[in-house]
Amino acid sequence: MLKEELELKIDQEYFWTDSNVVLGYINNEARRFHVFVANRVQRIRETTDPAQWHYINSDQNPADHASRGLKVSDLIHSNWLTGPKFLWEKDIITPKTTPELLVGDPEIRTTQVLQTKQLARYKTVQPINVEDMRKASIVLIRLAQKDAFKDEMQKLSHGKLPHCHPLFQLDPVLHDGVLRVGGRLMKASLPLDSKHPAILPRDSVVTRLILNYCHEKTQHQGRGQTLNELRANGYWVVGGSKVVANHIKQCVTCRRNRRSTEMQKRAIHIEMLEDLTTDAFINALQCFIAIRGAVNTISDPKGLEPLTPNHLLTMGTSVPLPPPGKFVQEDLYRRKRWRRVQYLTAQFWSRWRKEFLTNITLRQRWHTPRATVKIGDIVIVKEEGVPRNEWKLGRVLDVCEDEDGLVRKTTIQIGNRKLGKEGQRLTNPSILERPIHKLVVLVENN
């Protein structure tokens, strides 16, 4: 929030805490915590780097005065207004500490997963950490891909797939021996699994196990939410929509719920409202769902388009962490509109990343190279809101090639029709940068 509000250039960031336990939580890579601590550690690691956190003694920490209390006479001579003295130095020296989690910490979740190794007649039992589980999942994915995409992986090691191949639109790439989607998100600020999900065959046992896990994680929701959960976890199933639909069709829990719904009789539920405001309606709707269960559709008597509970209540399958600031779900029912907007913005951003961004990985066109813009070409510059006969001419001065060797942006010099009596320029030419889809090549430079 400070970086967004302050109009200052911040070269480097430092964060301080006087708790070695907190430093151990932030730098932890292997253990899992209970929900309260896990949510806050996740919030810290999403917005900062663990290397930016350092230890400060309690006597130098100004925040310690707020928790312990301080007399007014002592407040003037304390560091509450000035901060620690070492922050005023030209070079900030950070103490080197190696925080470790305490044995028996009540905030650490104890998961007993046993791994047995038998050497001769001797058995050892070791706990499996998160990194071991991640490596194991990578091994399973490699085995599934080796059985289904053996020829494709060999071709990719020497070049690219042919245009007629079913996987060509995914622009597949090999990364550490795993076949992943190349796509259009390679420069997005997302984790590797979100930018380049692993490609899974539709008929593999591994695929069925992962699909079943994601389906149960979404509480047996429909095809769209299960498919979004798959891609949010870093998996791209070939023909995923049909595979998910077939899995839901054969799911025993889903079939039981559908059958029980068909056998139910219609009934009328009347809920009393204090007034006709939006807050009163939402409160009554929550009470109705708590008693009767989830609602399929909510119809507006004055409108033709049905409203769904997702539009009014959860805005998704799960509530993500709030944006910077204390904006919680209760802000939806307050009169301060800006707090409602902040919370809804965070909800929209979370759903956009999980449900839309992963769906634009597939490239629908521009699969074959075409004639591109070259230095020296004379082009017509497209301008929105301007008639075509008034579009200006320009000369390409420079082109910017992307990592794949294709030109997507150019530097052009705009021509000026206003000349002097002797043909001299009256003003300096304009130099602009434009994407190639805004240009029309008029005369090529031969």
C-alpha positions in Angstrom: 0.0 0.0 0.0 2.9 2.4 0.8 4.5 1.7 -2.6 1.2 2.5 -4.3 0.4 5.7 -2.4 3.9 7.3 -2.0 5.2 9.1 -5.1 8.8 8.2 -4.1 11.3 5.8 -5.7 12.1 3.0 -3.3 15.5 1.4 -4.1 15.5 -1.3 -1.4 13.1 -2.5 1.3 13.9 -3.7 4.8 11.5 -5.3 7.3 12.2 -5.7 11.0 10.8 -7.9 13.8 12.0 -8.5 17.3 10.8 -12.1 17.3 13.0 -15.0 16.2 10.0 -17.2 16.1 8.3 -15.0 13.5 11.5 -15.0 11.4 11.5 -18.8 11.6 7.9 -18.9 10.3 8.7 -16.6 7.4 11.8 -18.5 6.3 10.2 -21.9 6.7 10.1 -24.0 3.5 9.3 -27.5 4.9 6.7 -27.4 7.7 3.0 -26.5 7.6 1.2 -24.3 10.1 -2.3 -24.0 11.5 -4.8 -21.9 9.5 -4.3 -18.6 11.5 -0.5 -18.5 11.2 -0.5 -20.1 7.7 -2.7 -17.3 6.2 -0.5 -14.6 7.6 2.7 -16.2 6.6 1.3 -16.6 3.1 0.3 -12.9 3.0 3.8 -11.9 4.0 5.5 -14.2 1.5 3.3 -13.0 -1.3 4.1 -9.3 -0.9 7.7 -9.5 0.4 10.9 -11.7 0.1 12.0 -13.6 3.2 15.5 -12.3 2.6 14.2 -8.7 3.4 13.3 -9.6 7.0 15.8 -9.0 9.7 16.0 -9.2 13.5 16.0 -6.1 15.8 16.4 -6.1 19.6 13.3 -5.2 21.6 15.0 -2.2 23.2 15.6 -0.7 19.7 12.1 -1.5 18.3 9.8 1.5 18.5 6.7 -0.7 18.2 7.6 -2.2 21.5 6.6 1.0 23.3 3.0 0.7 21.9 2.6 -2.8 23.3 4.3 -2.3 26.7 3.2 1.3 27.3 5.3 4.4 28.0 4.8 7.5 30.1 4.5 10.9 28.4 7.7 12.2 30.0 9.6 9.2 28.7 8.0 9.4 25.2 9.9 12.6 24.2 13.3 10.9 24.8 12.4 7.5 23.3 12.8 6.4 19.7 9.1 6.4 19.1 9.3 9.5 17.0 12.7 9.0 15.5 13.0 5.3 15.0 16.2 3.2 15.7 19.5 5.1 15.5 21.0 2.6 13.0 18.4 3.6 10.4 19.9 7.1 10.3 23.3 5.7 9.2 24.4 5.9 5.6 24.9 2.1 5.4 22.4 -0.2 7.1 24.1 -3.2 8.6 21.8 -6.1 8.9 22.6 -8.8 11.5 23.1 -12.3 10.1 20.8 -14.8 11.9 19.7 -18.3 11.1 16.2 -18.6 12.5 14.9 -22.1 13.2 11.6 -23.4 14.2 11.3 -24.5 17.8 10.8 -28.1 18.6 7.2 -28.7 19.8 5.9 -25.3 18.5 2.1 -25.5 18.9 1.5 -23.5 15.6 3.2 -26.3 13.5 1.0 -28.9 12.1 2.2 -32.4 12.9 1.6 -34.7 9.9 2.8 -38.2 10.3 3.6 -39.7 6.9 5.9 -42.7 7.2 8.4 -43.7 4.6 10.0 -47.1 5.1 13.2 -48.3 3.6 14.3 -51.9 4.0 18.0 -52.6 3.8 18.7 -56.2 4.6 16.8 -56.7 7.9 17.1 -53.0 9.0 14.1 -50.6 8.7 14.3 -46.8 9.1 11.3 -44.5 9.4 11.6 -40.9 8.2 9.0 -38.1 7.9 8.3 -36.8 4.4 8.4 -33.0 3.9 6.7 -30.8 1.3 9.7 -30.9 -1.0 9.7 -34.7 -1.1 6.0 -34.7 -2.0 6.6 -32.1 -4.8 9.4 -34.3 -6.2 7.3 -37.3 -6.0 4.5 -35.6 -8.0 7.0 -34.6 -10.6 8.2 -38.2 -11.0 4.6 -39.4 -11.4 3.9 -36.7 -14.0 7.1 -37.7 -15.9 6.1 -41.4 -15.9 2.6 -40.6 -17.2 4.0 -38.3 -19.9 6.6 -40.9 -20.9 3.9 -43.4 -21.6 1.6 -41.1 -23.5 3.8 -38.5 -25.2 7.1 -40.4 -25.8 7.2 -39.4 -29.5 6.2 -35.8 -28.9 9.0 -35.4 -26.3 11.6 -36.8 -28.6 10.5 -34.4 -31.4 10.6 -31.4 -29.0 14.1 -32.2 -27.9 15.2 -31.6 -31.5 12.7 -28.9 -32.7 9.0 -28.3 -32.7 5.8 -30.3 -33.4 4.2 -30.1 -36.8 1.3 -27.8 -37.4 -1.2 -30.7 -37.7 -0.4 -32.2 -34.3 -3.1 -31.9 -31.7 -0.7 -30.4 -29.2 0.6 -27.7 -31.5 -1.8 -25.0 -30.3 -0.4 -25.5 -26.8 3.1 -24.6 -28.0 4.5 -27.3 -25.7 8.0 -27.0 -24.2 10.3 -29.3 -22.1 11.2 -28.0 -18.7 13.4 -30.2 -16.5 12.1 -33.3 -18.3 8.4 -32.3 -17.9 6.2 -31.5 -20.9 4.5 -28.1 -20.2 2.3 -25.6 -22.0 4.3 -22.9 -23.6 1.5 -20.5 -24.4 1.4 -16.7 -24.1 2.0 -16.2 -20.3 5.7 -16.7 -20.3 6.4 -13.1 -19.1 3.5 -13.0 -16.6 4.3 -12.5 -12.9 2.9 -15.9 -12.0 4.4 -19.1 -10.5 5.8 -21.6 -13.0 2.9 -24.0 -12.6 0.4 -21.2 -13.5 2.3 -19.9 -16.5 3.4 -23.3 -17.8 1.0 -26.1 -16.5 2.1 -29.7 -16.9 0.3 -31.5 -19.8 -1.4 -34.6 -18.7 -2.9 -37.4 -21.0 -6.6 -37.9 -20.7 -6.4 -41.7 -20.1 -3.7 -41.9 -17.5 -4.2 -43.2 -14.0 -2.3 -40.2 -12.6 -4.7 -37.9 -14.4 -7.7 -39.6 -12.8 -6.2 -39.3 -9.4 -5.4 -35.6 -9.8 -8.8 -34.9 -11.3 -10.5 -36.7 -8.4 -8.5 -34.7 -5.9 -9.4 -31.4 -7.5 -13.1 -32.4 -7.8 -13.3 -33.2 -4.1 -11.4 -30.0 -3.2 -14.1 -28.0 -4.9 -16.8 -29.9 -2.9 -18.1 -31.7 -6.1 -18.8 -28.5 -8.0 -19.5 -28.4 -11.7 -17.3 -28.8 -14.7 -16.1 -25.2 -14.9 -15.0 -24.9 -11.3 -13.3 -28.3 -11.3 -11.5 -27.4 -14.5 -10.4 -24.1 -13.1 -9.1 -25.9 -10.0 -7.1 -28.3 -12.2 -5.4 -25.4 -14.0 -4.9 -23.4 -10.8 -2.9 -26.3 -9.4 -0.7 -26.4 -12.5 -2.2 -29.2 -14.7 -3.5 -29.0 -18.3 -5.4 -32.2 -19.3 -5.7 -32.8 -23.0 -9.4 -32.5 -23.8 -9.9 -31.4 -20.3 -13.5 -30.2 -20.6 -14.8 -33.6 -21.8 -12.6 -35.5 -19.4 -14.0 -33.5 -16.4 -17.6 -33.8 -17.6 -17.2 -37.6 -17.9 -15.6 -37.8 -14.4 -18.5 -35.8 -12.9 -21.0 -38.0 -14.7 -19.4 -41.1 -13.1 -18.9 -39.6 -9.7 -20.9 -41.5 -7.1 -21.4 -38.5 -4.8 -22.5 -36.2 -7.6 -24.9 -38.9 -9.0 -26.4 -39.3 -5.5 -26.9 -35.6 -5.1 -28.6 -35.4 -8.5 -30.9 -38.3 -7.7 -31.9 -37.0 -4.3 -32.6 -33.6 -5.8 -34.9 -35.1 -8.5 -36.9 -37.0 -5.8 -37.6 -33.9 -3.7 -41.0 -32.2 -3.8 -41.5 -28.5 -4.4 -42.1 -26.3 -1.4 -42.4 -22.6 -0.5 -40.1 -21.1 2.1 -41.1 -17.6 3.4 -38.4 -15.4 5.0 -39.5 -12.2 6.8 -37.5 -9.0 6.0 -37.2 -6.0 8.2 -37.2 -3.7 5.1 -36.6 -3.8 1.4 -32.9 -2.8 1.4 -30.1 -4.8 -0.2 -28.6 -5.6 3.2 -31.9 -7.1 4.4 -32.2 -9.3 1.3 -28.7 -10.6 1.6 -29.1 -11.4 5.3 -32.4 -13.3 4.5 -30.7 -15.1 1.6 -27.9 -16.3 3.9 -30.4 -17.5 6.5 -32.3 -19.4 3.7 -29.1 -21.1 2.5 -28.1 -22.0 6.0 -31.4 -23.8 6.5 -32.2 -25.2 3.0 -28.8 -25.5 1.4 -27.3 -24.1 -1.8 -29.5 -22.3 -4.3 -29.4 -23.2 -8.0 -30.9 -20.0 -9.5 -32.3 -16.7 -8.2 -34.7 -15.0 -10.6 -35.3 -11.3 -10.7 -39.1 -10.6 -11.3 -38.2 -7.4 -13.2 -35.4 -8.9 -15.3 -35.0 -11.6 -17.9 -31.5 -12.7 -16.9 -31.3 -15.1 -13.9 -28.9 -14.2 -11.0 -26.8 -16.8 -9.4 -25.7 -17.0 -5.7 -22.1 -16.5 -6.8 -22.9 -13.0 -8.0 -24.3 -12.1 -4.6 -22.4 -14.1 -2.0 -19.1 -15.9 -2.5 -18.0 -14.6 -5.9 -16.1 -17.9 -6.3 -15.3 -21.3 -4.8 -13.1 -19.9 -2.0 -12.4 -16.5 -0.5 -8.8 -15.4 -1.3 -6.7 -13.2 1.0 -7.9 -9.6 1.1 -5.9 -6.8 -0.7 -3.5 -4.6 1.3 -5.5 -3.2 4.1 -8.1 -4.6 6.4 -10.9 -5.3 3.9 -13.0 -8.3 4.9 -16.3 -9.8 3.8 -18.2 -7.8 6.4 -17.4 -4.6 4.4 -20.0 -5.8 1.8 -22.7 -4.8 4.2 -21.4 -1.4 5.4 -22.5 2.0 4.1 -18.9 3.0 3.2 -18.8 2.3 -0.6 -15.0 2.5 -0.9 -14.6 -0.5 1.5 -17.0 -2.5 -0.6 -15.2 -1.6 -3.7 -11.8 -2.6 -2.3 -13.1 -6.0 -1.2 -14.9 -6.7 -4.5 -11.8 -5.6 -6.5 -9.7 -8.3 -4.7 -12.4 -10.9 -5.4 -12.5 -10.0 -9.1 -8.7 -10.1 -9.4 -8.6 -13.6 -7.7 -11.3 -15.0 -10.0 -9.7 -13.4 -13.1 -6.3 -15.1 -12.4 -7.8 -18.5 -11.6 -10.7 -18.7 -14.1 -9.7 -16.5 -17.1 -5.9 -16.0 -17.2 -5.3 -19.8 -17.4 -7.7 -20.1 -20.3 -5.9 -17.7 -22.7 -2.8 -19.9 -22.8 -4.1 -21.6 -25.9 -3.1 -19.6 -29.1 -6.0 -19.6 -31.4 -4.2 -18.1 -34.5 -0.9 -16.9 -35.9 0.6 -20.4 -35.9 2.7 -19.9 -39.1 5.3 -17.1 -39.7 4.2 -14.3 -42.0 5.8 -11.3 -43.7 6.9 -8.9 -40.9 7.8 -5.2 -40.7 11.4 -4.3 -41.6 13.6 -1.3 -41.1 13.0 1.2 -43.8 9.5 0.2 -44.7 6.9 2.9 -45.3 3.8 2.2 -43.3 0.4 3.7 -42.6 -0.3 4.2 -38.8 -3.8 3.2 -37.7 -5.5 5.7 -35.4 -8.8 5.1 -33.6 -11.4 7.7 -34.1 -9.7 9.2 -37.2 -10.9 8.6 -40.8 -8.7 6.2 -42.8 -7.9 8.9 -45.4 -6.3 10.9 -42.6 -4.1 8.2 -41.2 -0.4 9.4 -41.2 2.5 7.9 -43.1 5.7 6.8 -41.3 9.1 5.2 -41.8 10.3 2.3 -39.7 13.5 3.3 -37.9 13.9 0.2 -35.7 12.2 -3.1 -34.8 12.1 -4.9 -31.5 12.3 -8.6 -31.7 10.9 -10.9 -29.0 12.5 -14.0 -27.6 11.0 -16.1 -30.3 12.6 -13.9 -33.0 9.3 -12.3 -34.1 8.7 -8.5 -34.4 6.0 -7.2 -32.2 6.9 -3.5 -31.7 8.6 -0.9 -33.9 10.0 2.6 -33.7 8.7 4.8 -36.5 9.2 8.4 -37.7 5.9 10.2 -38.6 5.9 12.2 -41.7 4.8 15.9 -41.7 2.9 17.4 -44.5 3.5 21.0 -43.5 6.7 22.1 -45.3 8.2 25.4 -46.0 8.2 27.2 -49.4 11.6 25.6 -50.2 10.5 22.1 -49.0 12.3 22.4 -45.6 10.8 21.0 -42.4 9.1 23.5 -40.2 9.0 21.2 -37.1 11.1 18.3 -35.9 9.8 14.8 -36.9 7.9 12.8 -34.3 9.4 9.5 -33.2 6.9 7.0 -31.8 6.7 3.4 -30.7 3.8 1.3 -32.1 2.9 -2.4 -32.1 2.8 -4.0 -35.5 -0.9 -4.6 -35.5 -1.3 -0.8 -35.6 0.7 -0.6 -38.9 -0.1 -1.3 -42.5 2.9 -1.8 -44.7 2.6 0.4 -47.8 6.0 0.2 -49.4 8.6 -2.5 -48.5 12.3 -1.6 -48.2 14.0 -3.7 -50.9 
